[in-house]
Each structure stands twice: as structure tokens, then as C-alpha cells.
Amino acid sequence: MSRPIGVNSEDTKKLIEEKAVKLFEGKGYAATSMSDIKTETQLSKGTIYYHFKNKEELYLFCIKQALNRFIHEWENEMVKEETATEKLYLWARLCSLEFHNPLLKSLSEYMISTKKEKSFVADLFKPELDVISEVMKEGIHQKEFNPDLDVKEISVILLAVIYGLYDTAFLAFNTQESKEALFKKAIDTVINGIRMN
């Protein structure tokens, strides 16, 4: 079946993304095939391949869209916070919610099945790292954080700490409130070392 009449290219791409996300969430990256996506979308293979050259490109598009939505939500909420510390707390809270996203949980399986280099993750999360860096610079400018701070280094540490807590949080922290408290405590631990005295 080809692209439905009256449906524009962006609508078609969005449909492919929505159906693919459900498949990747349910079956994982390796077990999902382009045939599954064809069946789920009821589009021709030609239409799907017009938008995405292969399954990997489609998967990465879905991941990047999810990360972009997360950053967009964070940026929209950040304007309500007055201090850089409060903005980082907000980020930690949103991360604790985002970690429930089954699509992002499939990222580890994707990396193993495709034998991706670790630098791939750094590239994927660069937009988020850039926003964290801007918050750190704001904190320095407002004399909230130490001016001698290496912004890039601390931003990487914060990202690693929060994302490193993902699996650990599920071992002992069963409620959303306890996970949010854990993530906030992690932010506090790093920030206490960089605050102005």
C-alpha cells in the first residue's frame, strides 16, 4: 500500500515514527524489522524507505525526537526557575520521569547489537549537555557557582551521575518521590563542591 492520498510527507513521516516507536518499545531494536514497520503503518516499503534509508536511521530519528522533546520541555519549564541550582533540580526531576520511557531504555540494547562506540552516546546527548553547560555558565555569572569551574567537565560529571543512577534507582527506590529525592541529592552532592563559599 502506498502513501494515503491527501496525506503530506511530514504527516507520513510522523506516522512512521509513531508506529516505529511502539514497535521499538515493545520488541526492542534488534527484533523489530522494516517489515514489522510496514505492516504496522500499512504503508509500502517504498514510502518508508523514501523517508528513512534503513531501520537504524529510523530508530535514531525516533531517539533524537524523544530527546529533543525532553530538552524542549525542560527549557520551557526552566524559565520559571530563578537560580541555576533550581534549574538543575528541575532537570533531575524530569530525568527521573524520562527514564521510564521504554524507547530510551532500548538504547543499551541498540548499542550492543550494533557494536556502537561510546563516543556515539556523547554525540547523541550533546544537545542536553549543551543546555547543562549553559545553566552552569549562568550559575557562574550569577555568582552562584565558583568562577574557576571547568564548565564542560562539571557538565559531563552531572550528566554521568544522573544517567548512572538510572539502573541503581530501581534497586532500592520504588516510588517516583524517592527517585526524585535521590536524583536531587545527587545534584546537591556535585553542586556543593562547586558553590561559592
N, C-alpha and C positions, 0 to 999 in steps of 0.2 A: 504494500500500500504506500502510495506517495504522500507528500505533504498535503494536508487537507486544504481544499480551496478556501480562499479568504483568510488564511492564517499567515501572518507575515513571518519573516525569517527570525526575528527576535522572539516571537511567541513560540515558534518551533524549537528554538534553542532552549528556551525556558522549560518547555515541556520535556525535552530530552533530559535536561538537568534534574528536574523534579523526579522523574521516573528512575533515573540512574541512581540518584541519592538513596531512594528507597531500597533499590537492589543492593547497592554497596553497603548500606547499613545492615540489611538482613543477611546477606550472603558473604560479605567481605569482598575485598578486591579480587583475589585470585579466582574465586568460584563464580564471579559474575562474568558473563560473556556478552559480546556485542549482540549475539542472537537473543539473549535474555532481554536486552535493552530494546531490540527491535520488536519483540513480542509485547513487551510492557507498554511501549509508546504507540504501537500499531502504525509505525512509520516504516518506509522502505529503508533498506541498508544504505542506499544511495543518499537519501535525505540525511541520515545520521552521519554518514561519512563526509557529507558536504560541510557539516558543522564541526566535526571532530575527526581527526585523521585516524585515531585508534582509541582503544579503551583507556590507555594510560593518560592521553591528553584530556579525555572526558573526565576521568577521575580527578586529575589535578585541577581542572576547571572547577569541579564541584567543591573540592577542598578550599581552593582560593576564594570562591564565592562565600563559603561559610566563614572563613577567617575575615574577609572584608566586611561581612555583616556584623561580626563581633566587634571589630575595630570601629565601625560606624556607630554602633550602639554605645560603645564606651566613650567615643568623642562627643556624642550628643548628651550623655549623662554627665560627663566631666565638667561641662560649663557651669553646672550647679554647685560644684565643689570649689571652695576658696583656696585651699592650700594644696601644694604638691603631694603632701602626705595623704590627704583625704582622697586625692585622685588615684593614688596607688592602692589605697584601701578599696576603692570602688573597683579598680582593675582586678584585684584579688577576688573580690566577691563575684564579679562577672565570670572570672575564670572558673571558680568553683561550680558555677552553674553550667558553663560551656563544656566542662569535662564530661557531662552526661550525654553530650552529643555523640550518638553512635557512629556518625561518619568520621569524626575526628579520632574516635577510638580505633578505627580501621587503619589509621596511618602507620602504626607499627607493623602490621601485617603486610601492608603495601611495601614498606621499605625492605622487609625481609625477603618478600617474594621477588622483588625487582633488584635486590642487592644494591640499593642506593647508597651513595657515600653520605657520611654525616653532614658534609657541607650543604647537602640538599636541604636539610632541615633549617639550617641557618638562612638560606635564601628564602625558603618558604615563610619563615617567621620574621623576616626583615621588616615588613611594614609595622608589625606590632612592636618590634624592638625600637624602631624609629620614634614611635609615639611615646614609649617609655623614656627614651633619651630626651625628648622634648620636655617631658614632665620633670626629669632630673635637672635639666638646664633652668627651667622655671623655678625650681626649688633653690638652686644656687643663686639665681637673680634676686629672689625674694629674701635671701639670706636665711633660708630655712635649712639648707644643706651646706656643708663645708665647701668653700670655693676651690680648694685644691683637689676636689673629687675628679677621678677619671670617669667621665660620664659613660663612655662606651663600656668600660669594664664593669661598673656597677649595674648598668642596664642588663648586661649579659648575665651577671650573677642573679639579679632579681628574676629574670625570665627563667633561668635554670632552677632556681629554688622553687618557684611557683609550679612550673611544669614537672619538676622532680617529685613534688608532693602528690601528684595525681594518683599514682598507684598506692602510695603509702596511706593516703587519706581513707581509702576504702578498707584498710585493715582494722582500724580502730575507731573511726569516726563515722557513725551510722546515720546521723541526721544532717540535713543541709546546714542547720545552725552550727553544729560542731565543726563541720568542714570549713564554713566561712570563718569561724573563730580561729581555726588552725592556720588558714591562709593569711589572716590578718596578723597573727602572731609571727608568722614567717616574715612578712613585710616589716613589722616592728623590729625584728632581730637585725635585719640588714640596715634599716634606717637609723637605728640607734648608733650605729658605728659611723654614720656619715652626717649626723645632725650637727649643727653649730652648737657649741657649748654656751 
